[in-house]
Amino acid sequence: MESPESRKNASNDGSEGPDKASTERLDFIRTIVAEDNRTGKWDSRVHTRFPPEPNGYLHIGHAKSICLNFGIAAEFGGKCNLRFDDTNPSKEEQEYVDSIIEDVRWLGWDWKDRLYFASDYFQQMHDYAVQLIKAGKAYVCDLTAEETRQYRGTLTRPGKDSPYRNRSVEENLDLFERMRKGEFPDGSRTLRAKIDMAHANLNMRDPVMYRILHESHHRTGDAWCIYPMYDWAHGIEDSIERITHSICTLEFENHRPLYDWFLDALGAYHPQQIEFARLNLTYTVMSKRKLLRLVQDKHVSGWDDPRMPTLCGLRRRGYSPAAIRNFCKVIGVNKFNSTVDIALLEHCLREDLNRTAPRVMAVLKPLKLIIDNYPEGQIEELDAINNPEDASAGTRKVPFGRKLYIEQEDFMEEPPKKFFRLAPGREVRLRYAYFVTCTDVVKDPAGNVVEIHCTYDPATRGGDAPDGRKVKSTLHWVSAARSLPAEVRLYDGLSTKENPEDTEEGQDFTANLNPESLQVITGCRVEPALADTKPLDRFQFERLGYFCTDPDTQTEGRLIFNRTVGLRDTWAKIQQSQK
């Protein structure tokens, strides 16, 4: 788990700003911020915000935006707000608000007292709308949603004016007030900005500012039945909070002229909107709408299913905040869309867990091993290293006795040429223990090996043989008498294709779901050191990979572990081959 100091280092307040080395490799957004500071723009303030919509759980793509906004504030000694764009009550829930707060905190960021909601500003947004109506820059329109689309035109054909565009200021004020009071049904009227129906940018063709929606809001209840559209609310929120750099994903680039138009028309404080490319990840669905479908259609057990790319799913799988923050740092920020290999994310995870995760031994598919010449009833407490990458982690005691368990796959009765593990007549090392040699095999009536017998060399305890003989394999093991039963869940990617959307005609992304994405193994055995493990504790099961304790361990009263990631680092091998 992360130390309080590491969380402090990730905090977005009290930073001294970027050091000299880091300023030499700033991305384009940080370059803008650094230049604004140098010239004194914004009075050398840096104030960003992370503005999620509370209509789903955050995923790894949001982590990029979180780390960018909070990270820039931290590096330049500024501030970052956490603000919820809760302008669509039909899709928003308090559950999502709570989960987002938990996820951002888990990543290590702190917004102090700057937790805001778009709904905090509903009255101000309404008053600004009245201001535009009075200035002749907004009007109430009676076109239906379909008629509005038809009037809008296309990229090659200009739109045409709504027949309600030239209503008087007085009529518009009256209708808007009656909309506000709930006199009209949903969808019957909208408030639109009066800009230019022939504008080359479709977003500037009299965009809708308010729609009628008789829906209870999770914070304001039934106080409102008209709700602001995102494009109208976004700039006003930034302006009220006096944001300096409004950092958005690339799809909002075409919306920036509208962002600017609204604030200029109001004569309001005007932040700078900057767009960057969102994160796309191989083998990963990144759409909240599609992730919701996975949950609703029960393809997964919930938003926190360890196969999901949600932050709560990654957390339950065993990902560390430090690994995700480092991943976001490594991929950087750019202005063009691209797809990142998921192997890079797993590489960042392995790098962190290799440094921080204690080592333990576990056997997933046990095969009994009996050491015939070891004293009956004797138990030794052998010293085992907790983490070879961290000397301060110290050692632990591992019980060793006459009866052990090893992995079934670590024994073959008739091994091929390059199989170096245990076989009849062959000697191997047991980790932290002794050299053992297989002398006999016991099978069940079906011919399956159920037990192997060995002898051990007492002179080889914890090291090499005094006579200098070598073995080609070291096996992990657990004590049959002292080990603990456990369940292990092995997870793989949800999609079988690098691009989950690559489907045959008439199919959707669910056609590429991986039927082997979850394998549950019961009857596993783990070291007794794991008896007091807590949910989300992370470990390396030696030779098997990185695992974490599933929260079900606490609720079900039995040991359950999720495989976080295997030991093989594909990304590191790719980089090495390229060099």
NUKE-260873 format. One line per 10 residues: number of its first residue (from 1); their letters; for each residue x, y, z of C-alpha. Coordinates in steps of 0.05 Angstrom, whole numbers, plus 5000, padded with zeros to 4 digits. Layout:
<sites>
NUM	A	X:Y:Z | ... $
</sites>
This chain:
<sites>
1	MESPESRKNA	5000:5000:5000 | 5022:5072:4989 | 5055:5110:5046 | 5026:5176:5070 | 5089:5209:5043 | 5077:5183:4973 | 5006:5209:4975 | 5032:5276:4999 | 5080:5278:4940 | 5021:5268:4893 $
11	SNDGSEGPDK	4981:5324:4925 | 4963:5384:4882 | 4978:5438:4933 | 5043:5467:4959 | 5086:5448:4900 | 5148:5488:4884 | 5133:5482:4809 | 5170:5443:4756 | 5245:5434:4765 | 5295:5454:4712 $
21	ASTERLDFIR	5302:5384:4684 | 5227:5375:4676 | 5217:5442:4642 | 5262:5419:4586 | 5213:5364:4567 | 5145:5397:4577 | 5087:5374:4536 | 5049:5425:4495 | 4999:5441:4550 | 5052:5450:4603 $
31	TIVAEDNRTG	5090:5493:4554 | 5029:5539:4548 | 5022:5542:4623 | 5096:5556:4633 | 5094:5613:4582 | 5032:5642:4614 | 5068:5643:4680 | 5130:5675:4649 | 5089:5731:4618 | 5045:5742:4679 $
41	KWDSRVHTRF	4981:5722:4645 | 4927:5704:4695 | 4970:5741:4746 | 5015:5680:4744 | 4958:5638:4773 | 4947:5566:4752 | 4878:5540:4766 | 4851:5477:4732 | 4792:5431:4744 | 4772:5358:4733 $
51	PPEPNGYLHI	4699:5360:4712 | 4668:5290:4707 | 4595:5277:4693 | 4565:5234:4748 | 4533:5186:4699 | 4580:5126:4708 | 4643:5102:4741 | 4711:5131:4721 | 4757:5088:4678 | 4831:5088:4659 $
61	GHAKSICLNF	4818:5141:4606 | 4794:5189:4660 | 4858:5176:4698 | 4896:5212:4643 | 4853:5274:4651 | 4856:5270:4728 | 4932:5265:4728 | 4938:5320:4676 | 4894:5371:4711 | 4917:5357:4782 $
71	GIAAEFGGKC	4988:5345:4760 | 4995:5412:4725 | 4967:5448:4786 | 5017:5411:4830 | 5077:5425:4785 | 5062:5499:4779 | 5041:5513:4850 | 4968:5522:4831 | 4900:5493:4849 | 4854:5442:4818 $
81	NLRFDDTNPS	4780:5436:4831 | 4738:5373:4830 | 4673:5393:4797 | 4614:5350:4776 | 4578:5370:4712 | 4511:5346:4738 | 4466:5377:4684 | 4429:5314:4662 | 4389:5285:4720 | 4360:5229:4678 $
91	KEEQEYVDSI	4428:5194:4677 | 4461:5218:4741 | 4462:5186:4810 | 4493:5199:4878 | 4525:5130:4872 | 4568:5157:4815 | 4587:5220:4853 | 4611:5178:4912 | 4650:5131:4868 | 4685:5188:4831 $
101	IEDVRWLGWD	4705:5221:4896 | 4734:5155:4921 | 4772:5142:4856 | 4804:5211:4852 | 4826:5206:4925 | 4852:5136:4913 | 4896:5161:4857 | 4928:5207:4908 | 4899:5275:4891 | 4870:5326:4939 $
111	WKDRLYFASD	4822:5383:4920 | 4818:5408:4993 | 4754:5450:4999 | 4744:5458:4924 | 4689:5407:4912 | 4637:5439:4865 | 4576:5419:4824 | 4546:5450:4762 | 4481:5450:4802 | 4513:5499:4850 $
121	YFQQMHDYAV	4507:5549:4793 | 4438:5534:4765 | 4410:5602:4787 | 4470:5640:4759 | 4464:5602:4693 | 4390:5620:4690 | 4406:5693:4704 | 4459:5693:4649 | 4408:5663:4601 | 4360:5720:4617 $
131	QLIKAGKAYV	4417:5769:4604 | 4426:5740:4534 | 4352:5742:4520 | 4349:5815:4539 | 4409:5828:4493 | 4373:5795:4435 | 4422:5738:4434 | 4377:5681:4456 | 4306:5660:4440 | 4254:5607:4458 $
141	CDLTAEETRQ	4243:5557:4401 | 4183:5511:4392 | 4215:5465:4341 | 4217:5391:4359 | 4283:5356:4366 | 4275:5325:4297 | 4256:5392:4266 | 4315:5425:4299 | 4362:5374:4267 | 4330:5385:4199 $
151	YRGTLTRPGK	4337:5461:4205 | 4409:5455:4226 | 4435:5436:4157 | 4498:5396:4143 | 4572:5407:4134 | 4560:5424:4061 | 4491:5457:4067 | 4476:5517:4112 | 4420:5513:4162 | 4357:5556:4160 $
161	DSPYRNRSVE	4328:5601:4212 | 4276:5575:4260 | 4208:5607:4249 | 4211:5628:4323 | 4279:5661:4317 | 4252:5732:4314 | 4206:5731:4373 | 4209:5795:4414 | 4251:5801:4476 | 4187:5807:4518 $
171	ENLDLFERMR	4157:5744:4489 | 4221:5705:4499 | 4227:5728:4571 | 4155:5708:4584 | 4162:5639:4552 | 4228:5625:4586 | 4198:5643:4654 | 4140:5597:4640 | 4188:5542:4620 | 4222:5553:4686 $
181	KGEFPDGSRT	4156:5547:4724 | 4140:5480:4691 | 4081:5501:4646 | 4105:5462:4585 | 4117:5388:4574 | 4185:5357:4561 | 4213:5371:4492 | 4161:5422:4474 | 4208:5483:4477 | 4281:5500:4482 $
191	LRAKIDMAHA	4322:5562:4494 | 4372:5573:4438 | 4429:5621:4427 | 4420:5668:4367 | 4486:5663:4330 | 4489:5643:4256 | 4451:5587:4221 | 4499:5591:4162 | 4562:5585:4204 | 4614:5535:4179 $
201	NLNMRDPVMY	4617:5504:4249 | 4553:5467:4262 | 4560:5479:4337 | 4550:5554:4324 | 4483:5545:4288 | 4437:5570:4343 | 4455:5516:4395 | 4406:5495:4448 | 4422:5525:4517 | 4364:5497:4558 $
211	RILHESHHRT	4315:5439:4549 | 4253:5422:4589 | 4261:5360:4631 | 4213:5344:4688 | 4263:5300:4724 | 4284:5300:4797 | 4356:5319:4807 | 4400:5281:4856 | 4420:5347:4891 | 4367:5399:4875 $
221	GDAWCIYPMY	4306:5353:4876 | 4247:5382:4838 | 4270:5455:4844 | 4284:5457:4769 | 4249:5429:4707 | 4295:5463:4657 | 4366:5440:4653 | 4427:5472:4618 | 4462:5438:4561 | 4535:5421:4572 $
231	DWAHGIEDSI	4561:5473:4522 | 4524:5528:4559 | 4542:5504:4628 | 4614:5487:4616 | 4642:5556:4604 | 4600:5588:4658 | 4625:5539:4710 | 4697:5553:4689 | 4684:5628:4691 | 4652:5628:4760 $
241	ERITHSICTL	4709:5587:4789 | 4760:5632:4754 | 4795:5574:4720 | 4856:5594:4681 | 4866:5534:4636 | 4804:5494:4617 | 4834:5429:4593 | 4787:5385:4552 | 4792:5324:4507 | 4800:5333:4432 $
251	EFENHRPLYD	4727:5324:4414 | 4712:5391:4446 | 4759:5429:4398 | 4701:5444:4351 | 4661:5469:4411 | 4714:5520:4432 | 4686:5576:4387 | 4619:5567:4423 | 4654:5567:4491 | 4686:5633:4472 $
261	WFLDALGAYH	4623:5662:4442 | 4581:5650:4505 | 4632:5682:4552 | 4645:5740:4506 | 4570:5753:4497 | 4562:5754:4572 | 4624:5798:4583 | 4645:5746:4635 | 4714:5724:4660 | 4742:5682:4603 $
271	PQQIEFARLN	4789:5622:4615 | 4829:5590:4559 | 4804:5524:4533 | 4859:5475:4511 | 4845:5406:4480 | 4886:5342:4483 | 4877:5272:4455 | 4840:5224:4500 | 4868:5156:4518 | 4852:5095:4475 $
281	LTYTVMSKRK	4878:5028:4498 | 4884:4963:4459 | 4835:4906:4478 | 4796:4956:4520 | 4727:4987:4515 | 4730:5060:4537 | 4659:5082:4528 | 4619:5093:4592 | 4556:5076:4554 | 4585:5009:4533 $
291	LLRLVQDKHV	4614:4995:4601 | 4545:5007:4630 | 4517:4956:4581 | 4569:4905:4604 | 4543:4915:4675 | 4469:4917:4659 | 4473:4855:4613 | 4513:4818:4667 | 4573:4804:4623 | 4611:4825:4686 $
301	SGWDDPRMPT	4595:4823:4760 | 4592:4899:4768 | 4629:4964:4757 | 4685:4939:4801 | 4693:4873:4765 | 4769:4864:4759 | 4762:4855:4684 | 4733:4924:4676 | 4778:4984:4658 | 4742:5025:4712 $
311	LCGLRRRGYS	4787:5053:4766 | 4748:5013:4819 | 4757:4951:4776 | 4831:4962:4768 | 4836:4976:4843 | 4801:4910:4859 | 4846:4874:4811 | 4907:4900:4848 | 4931:4960:4808 | 4967:5012:4849 $
321	PAAIRNFCKV	4955:5087:4844 | 5030:5098:4833 | 5029:5051:4773 | 4971:5088:4740 | 5001:5156:4754 | 5067:5133:4723 | 5031:5105:4663 | 4997:5172:4651 | 5064:5206:4656 | 5097:5158:4608 $
331	IGVNKFNSTV	5044:5163:4553 | 5047:5239:4556 | 4999:5289:4525 | 4990:5304:4451 | 4942:5333:4400 | 4930:5272:4357 | 4889:5210:4371 | 4927:5145:4379 | 4920:5078:4414 | 4966:5056:4470 $
341	DIALLEHCLR	4986:4983:4477 | 4958:4955:4541 | 5026:4921:4550 | 5053:4989:4569 | 5002:4997:4625 | 5020:4927:4650 | 5094:4944:4646 | 5084:5005:4691 | 5045:4962:4739 | 5099:4908:4742 $
351	EDLNRTAPRV	5152:4961:4754 | 5115:4988:4814 | 5095:4920:4843 | 5164:4892:4834 | 5190:4946:4880 | 5133:4946:4930 | 5097:4878:4932 | 5121:4828:4985 | 5136:4758:4959 | 5099:4697:4984 $
361	MAVLKPLKLI	5091:4626:4960 | 5025:4597:4936 | 5007:4533:4899 | 4947:4539:4852 | 4941:4466:4832 | 4971:4425:4889 | 5009:4360:4880 | 5030:4326:4945 | 5105:4316:4955 | 5130:4272:5012 $
371	IDNYPEGQIE	5202:4273:5034 | 5213:4202:5058 | 5278:4214:5096 | 5254:4277:5131 | 5236:4266:5205 | 5162:4251:5216 | 5127:4307:5253 | 5185:4356:5249 | 5171:4428:5227 | 5226:4477:5210 $
381	ELDAINNPED	5217:4552:5205 | 5258:4574:5145 | 5278:4645:5129 | 5246:4674:5066 | 5260:4742:5034 | 5200:4789:5032 | 5225:4830:4974 | 5293:4825:4941 | 5283:4895:4913 | 5274:4925:4983 $
391	ASAGTRKVPF	5323:4904:5037 | 5282:4941:5089 | 5224:4893:5077 | 5263:4840:5117 | 5247:4766:5121 | 5192:4721:5145 | 5188:4650:5171 | 5160:4595:5126 | 5142:4527:5156 | 5174:4467:5124 $
401	GRKLYIEQED	5158:4394:5138 | 5157:4324:5111 | 5093:4335:5070 | 5090:4392:5021 | 5051:4415:4961 | 5082:4436:4894 | 5049:4456:4829 | 5023:4399:4787 | 5057:4429:4726 | 5125:4427:4761 $
411	FMEEPPKKFF	5127:4351:4755 | 5127:4306:4694 | 5135:4231:4695 | 5163:4230:4624 | 5191:4300:4613 | 5211:4327:4545 | 5282:4348:4532 | 5277:4420:4556 | 5235:4407:4618 | 5281:4421:4677 $
421	RLAPGREVRL	5233:4415:4735 | 5219:4353:4777 | 5217:4284:4745 | 5235:4213:4768 | 5308:4210:4788 | 5318:4285:4780 | 5342:4333:4834 | 5315:4404:4842 | 5319:4459:4894 | 5259:4477:4938 $
431	RYAYFVTCTD	5258:4552:4947 | 5292:4573:5013 | 5296:4499:5033 | 5334:4438:5007 | 5353:4398:4946 | 5304:4341:4935 | 5307:4281:4888 | 5244:4245:4862 | 5246:4171:4880 | 5175:4146:4869 $
441	VVKDPAGNVV	5107:4164:4840 | 5037:4146:4865 | 4978:4145:4817 | 4903:4138:4824 | 4864:4083:4789 | 4856:4128:4728 | 4931:4134:4721 | 4936:4206:4746 | 4996:4224:4789 | 4970:4242:4858 $
451	EIHCTYDPAT	5032:4239:4901 | 5107:4239:4891 | 5161:4215:4939 | 5229:4246:4947 | 5292:4246:4989 | 5326:4309:5012 | 5399:4329:5024 | 5403:4361:5094 | 5469:4395:5075 | 5435:4439:5024 $
461	RGGDAPDGRK	5390:4479:5070 | 5377:4549:5043 | 5433:4547:4992 | 5477:4506:4945 | 5506:4437:4955 | 5573:4436:4992 | 5602:4391:4939 | 5587:4442:4885 | 5534:4403:4846 | 5483:4445:4810 $
471	VKSTLHWVSA	5409:4438:4795 | 5372:4470:4737 | 5307:4488:4772 | 5281:4519:4836 | 5208:4504:4855 | 5161:4540:4901 | 5121:4500:4952 | 5079:4505:5014 | 5073:4462:5076 | 5016:4411:5072 $
481	ARSLPAEVRL	5004:4417:5147 | 5009:4493:5156 | 4987:4522:5090 | 4918:4554:5082 | 4863:4538:5032 | 4847:4592:4982 | 4809:4609:4919 | 4846:4644:4862 | 4813:4682:4806 | 4853:4688:4742 $
491	YDGLSTKENP	4832:4746:4698 | 4846:4759:4625 | 4824:4816:4578 | 4750:4824:4564 | 4761:4830:4489 | 4793:4779:4443 | 4811:4833:4392 | 4860:4890:4396 | 4804:4935:4372 | 4740:4913:4408 $
501	EDTEEGQDFT	4698:4948:4355 | 4726:4906:4299 | 4665:4863:4285 | 4627:4831:4229 | 4568:4868:4199 | 4508:4867:4245 | 4550:4853:4307 | 4574:4899:4361 | 4632:4898:4411 | 4600:4843:4453 $
511	ANLNPESLQV	4614:4794:4396 | 4688:4800:4415 | 4680:4786:4489 | 4729:4736:4515 | 4693:4674:4543 | 4758:4655:4579 | 4767:4723:4614 | 4755:4692:4683 | 4780:4626:4710 | 4764:4608:4782 $
521	ITGCRVEPAL	4811:4558:4815 | 4791:4527:4881 | 4832:4481:4925 | 4894:4527:4923 | 4942:4530:4982 | 4979:4591:5007 | 5031:4608:5060 | 5004:4618:5132 | 5033:4688:5128 | 4971:4707:5089 $
531	ADTKPLDRFQ	4923:4689:5145 | 4915:4763:5166 | 4914:4793:5096 | 4867:4851:5084 | 4826:4869:5023 | 4869:4897:4966 | 4936:4876:4997 | 4984:4863:4939 | 5034:4806:4934 | 5078:4770:4885 $
541	FERLGYFCTD	5063:4696:4886 | 5132:4671:4870 | 5138:4645:4798 | 5063:4657:4786 | 5052:4731:4781 | 5024:4789:4822 | 4960:4779:4861 | 4917:4819:4909 | 4867:4800:4963 | 4796:4806:4938 $
551	PDTQTEGRLI	4746:4843:4983 | 4703:4780:4982 | 4755:4751:5030 | 4726:4795:5084 | 4653:4785:5068 | 4656:4710:5054 | 4706:4692:5109 | 4754:4654:5064 | 4818:4672:5027 | 4805:4696:4956 $
561	FNRTVGLRDT	4859:4726:4911 | 4856:4760:4844 | 4913:4755:4794 | 4933:4826:4779 | 4984:4813:4724 | 5032:4758:4704 | 5107:4762:4711 | 5123:4763:4637 | 5134:4835:4614 | 5115:4839:4540 $
571	WAKIQQSQK	5128:4913:4535 | 5198:4908:4564 | 5215:4854:4513 | 5188:4897:4457 | 5231:4956:4479 | 5292:4912:4486 | 5283:4883:4416 | 5276:4953:4387 | 5341:4974:4419 $
</sites>
